[in-house]
Amino acid sequence: MKRKYLKKVVSAALIGTLVVSAVSGCGNSEKESTDSKKTGENSEAWEKAATDPFAPYPELVTYTLGKDTQASPNFPEGDSYENNGYTRYLKNKLNVQNKNEFEAQGGDDYDRKVSLAITSGELPDIMTVSNIATLKQLVENDLVEDLTESYEKCASDAIKEIYDSFDGRALENATFDGKLMAIPSATPGIGAGLVWLRQDWLDALNLEGPKTLEDLEHVLEEFVTKDPGGNGEGKTIGLAASEKGLFGNYGALNSMDSVFGHFKAYPKQWMKDEKGNVYYGSTAPEMKEALSVMADWYKKGLIDPQMATRDTDDMISTISGGQAGAFLGAWYGPDYPLPDSYKLEGGSKWKPYVVAQNDDGSVNAYNLNPTTNYVVVRKGFEHPELAIKILNQECWEFINDTESEDVKNILDNDVDRGTRPLNIEIQDFEHILRNDQEIMDAIDGKIAPEDLSAENKISYEGCKQYFENEATTELIPIIEHEKWYEGVPAGFNATVNYEQPAFYGQTDGMKRLWTNLEKLEDETMLKIITNVEPVDSFDEYVETWKSTGGDQITKEVQEEVDNK
């Protein structure tokens, strides 16, 4: 088999969107802990547990938790968010147990539960918050613990190395007046944003994979006009799309940012020009040029004509149902949203390609905010280090475990990682590359399969089965092969020119004005792309944006950047 070797590229941050929560009012933050520190013969053990990243507590510590839940957690029978493979693993390792004070599905439902907890003053010992606005409110009202000392003592070397790889950008997001007030998620770059194409359709039409934006346009035209999927005249969609998440999440499903990078347009990002002046990417002239291309594609029927009324699930149905021939995403496309396509279409074949290239073959992108959510500890909880000790296990030790039956059971039952008590990600850029190389080395016999982590063993077994029968129709072998032998090489072999945004935070003006400004932005972009308004309406949008608060916020951002 042909090996693909990966080139290292500059680290980038993954997917972070500023969401402003309307939460207000604070009650009494005092609350009884669920246990008490012990003295006497156990005092040394308690002290070690409070200062050692891996030392278990000498007696069971039960902590209350605000838990964001999943739509389909796929628990084995009898399991729950308080009793599952992850919680049992943590109990075995650290002697801790969560008691969920509230549970709600991640997103608006969970954010409302957090808001109610803040308003009432009845905070759980540990919870996750999904945005900087909520974290700021907790800090300003002295409701959460300073975790600076706990991080220094109890973050493992591996976790510290991951945070260090972000050059301070992740920890800075949770630092106020020099104090670390939360543990931020830190997620790595995804390499180049990709377009996933129906390879069987390309083959049927004798088309080569696209290398440029012009190539991609031609491929989409051929898909729509020649209907290689046999959907019927006018029923084949070129590029699957939804009005949800069109911009501001480079490489995410449905995000057009990888195409806009061709014009060095960086929507929803606060950038800095050569003179040091801050500007909002969605108002830059490059954005108008990029929108004109998208509007032209839509007019030609290359983008889903119903994108303005489709939500994400509806868009995915066009992919899984065999109507669409392309979607924009990242290297993990075979995990999401392709499994249903493989099942429903049977013979469908997908392959990732890099587009929006410069003359030298490189790709333009921006570093996303590495932080999408935060773990906070209630002020007064007597084990503030506990959150960090749990994250050591969830975000590193568990992933690299080769022995635990709990880990094997979770992977065998395909239990969602979101069922972990503290469901945030802390990963470095090299983690993906290490996994890929280990899987390839095991396939080539360079390392023993039993030396792989439990997580990588699943991928290894899938790839091994694929190479034993490349005509297989089984889902796991196809997914694992296309992810590790197609997705990762395509995403990470590209040369990416990363631009660093100047600001990720929130200013005072944003608290009052941003909701309306963002609504104006999103509606205008969608109307231009779908030809409801002409491309020249972009100029009017910029003036309106500036006069209704944009100029004020830009000034505030400039001050923040200059002060930093």
PyMOL commands that set and color helices and strands:
alter all, ss='L'
color gray80, all
select helices_A, chain A and resi 40-51+85-94+108-120+132-140+148-154+157-164+169-173+199-204+213-226+257-263+281-283+285-299+307-309+312-320+339-345+386-397+405-412+417-419+429-443+449-451+454-468+475-493+508-529+537-563
alter helices_A, ss='H'
color red, helices_A
select strands_A, chain A and resi 61-69+96-105+126-129+175-176+179-180+183-184+194-198+237-239+270-272+278-280+324-329+350-353+363-366+374-377+496-499
alter strands_A, ss='S'
color yellow, strands_A
deselect
rebuild
show_as cartoon
